Amino acid sequence: MKIVVCVKQVPASSDAQIDPVTKRIVREGTRAVLNPFDTYALEEGVRLARQLGGQVIALSMGPPKAEACLREAISLGVDQAILLSDRAFGGSDTYATSYALARAIDTIGGVGLVICGKQAVDGDTAQVGPGIAAHLGWAQATYVMKVERADKDGLRLRRMNEEGWDVVEVGFPCVLTVLKDINQPRVPTLRGVLSAMEEQIPVWTPADIGADTGKLGLDGSPTRVVRTAPPPPRQTASKRLAGSPAQVAGELVADLRTRGIL
Amino acid sequence: MQSMTNMRDHIISRRYQVELGPPRQDAPDLRAALDQFAQRYRRVLDSGYVAGITDNSMGLLAFQGTETIIELGLPVNPGQVMIHLNTFHTLENLHQILEDCLRLGIRQLLIISGDGSDRLPRLQPEEVGATQVAAVTAVELLAYIHRVYPGRFELGAAFNPYEPREHELDKLARKLQAGASFLITQPLLSKNAVVDEVLRRYPDLPVFVEAWMSRRISLLSEAVGYEIKDDPSFDPILTLKQLHRDYPDCGIYLSLLGFKTQYDLLGDTWVTRHTEG
């Protein structure tokens, strides 16, 4: 069975900017990193492939420089990486992006499991994973925090909900989106990074995946961002306590009791 | 077992411990960073000094010293390489590093609690048989390595004279109890009363005082716990010589050494009460 892990290159959170005119994230000239949630998806993909047998493929859509996040995926243990890159993909919203990724997964063939991070930290929509499942017509389990069992028939999963968590079973093929709780991602080894630097990463265009270009890019994206606004600043206050350790501890406890925290 | 150079020998033989950081994971030019590491490493060994190789220093992701030595095919002269090892590893990874050390002939390990980050796993108490603690610190890691690899390594501990005195002295006693047989201090800029107390309590313990070789002493603020402002008159080489005078029976660990501007000056710096007559 092939396992596809979808990854995205995102601006480093400290560098993220919104274009005031287009309302889109400015990606040019910013430091780019692998979406942090995707490292958990990659780790789970590598672990499940070891357990169930099979191959792990990292898949990303983005500009040519997004290749860097695929090299990082290779250094973390995936067997192969594929980049979807073409001007026709530019400006795609989550609907068009998930369509393109679904077409690529269909083109790869033999895929039984797709794993995505919960969301990308730039758009924060958490829509692409479910979108891929919808386009493929596969089962999906979102906000997965633990794989309780994995065998050839499917997975037994613990997924987070508003009250806590529930347990679901899902057969293959399926799509998962995963939380940080699911594992502790490995750190790339030097050997892994050096071999990833040498890897040839195929770049696929819409033609390679048999995509309808009318469903890609801005034309294929029903989303319209009409306005963006920064969230109101959080009300915070700080207080510095002075005195001996016993005095400071006493004052702190009294303050926390007053606030009902203790 | 291959014979090991005792840390005491480094003091007697006036061998500096020179801190080296392996390339960071986010190095913009990894190959250049590897070349620089290899050059510095060889230079330290060729000088007869000891390379002290850090482990994700400050919680910043870097490659491991052992994997870097293996990948670059660097030589390991007995006693001339010391690996820092902290608690931010998986158990599997920890054993991989220890086995690599044994295979390479590296016997000296500096065991520290270390600085974590979101991307680094941390050893769990049950993994190292530490059932009485909530988190693994250098004490538990020392005890674990001492127990699982008896006699295979010479284990060292860090000592921070800027922590509350009794707390740090108590922690030191536990580190020694757990298997530490040498000590490296946090950077000293001058004689330090707490370090003096350590030397009084443990006269036979090989102690290495850390010399801060960067001119930017403000960077030390985090280690000492209070703000230190940069001082244009601060001269690391003069301070190093003074540390030799203040601690003639200790070894010296050099951090942030300038390889271009300071390295060639080191030959004349090991002044002791003996050399000064």
Interface residues (C-beta under 8 A of the other chain):
Chain A: P36 T39 Q184 P185 R186 V187 P188 T189 L190 R191 V193 L194 M197
Chain B: P23 Q25 L30 L61 F63 Q64 E67 T68 E71 T90 D118 R119 L120 P121
